[in-house]
Amino acid sequence: MIPKNRPTPPGEFIKEDILNELGLTQAQLADILGVSYQTLNQLINEKNRLTATMALRLSRFTQTSPEMWLNLQLAVDLWDAYHSQETTKIEQIQPYVNLPNSYAL
């Protein structure tokens, strides 16, 4: 089920729950995570998606699971895809059980 409102992106969690809560700057957190300031900044500002490697770094730092971080990104990706121009094309795909005989295996 796709939520009505767009899920909170991982970068927003980083900004609110890590930077603001711990009083860290983006530069400090980037250094702690072993990534560039630009990499972290682009994630926070939704210029780039969260990668599996970043999920591992964040989970190590926050003592959470990488799956939690990846699920945050996945929720945003699915919501964005559902609300994209591709949705009309996707909705035209027929389920396997309804395929015409010409496509039968």
Rosetta blueprint (number, residue, H / E / L):
1 M L
2 I L
3 P L
4 K L
5 N L
6 R L
7 P L
8 T L
9 P L
10 P H
11 G H
12 E H
13 F H
14 I H
15 K H
16 E H
17 D H
18 I H
19 L H
20 N H
21 E H
22 L H
23 G L
24 L L
25 T L
26 Q H
27 A H
28 Q H
29 L H
30 A H
31 D H
32 I H
33 L H
34 G L
35 V L
36 S L
37 Y H
38 Q H
39 T H
40 L H
41 N H
42 Q H
43 L H
44 I H
45 N L
46 E L
47 K L
48 N L
49 R L
50 L L
51 T L
52 A H
53 T H
54 M H
55 A H
56 L H
57 R H
58 L H
59 S H
60 R H
61 F H
62 T H
63 Q L
64 T L
65 S L
66 P H
67 E H
68 M H
69 W H
70 L H
71 N H
72 L H
73 Q H
74 L H
75 A H
76 V H
77 D H
78 L H
79 W H
80 D H
81 A H
82 Y H
83 H L
84 S L
85 Q L
86 E L
87 T H
88 T H
89 K H
90 I H
91 E H
92 Q L
93 I L
94 Q L
95 P L
96 Y H
97 V H
98 N H
99 L L
100 P L
101 N H
102 S H
103 Y H
104 A L
105 L L
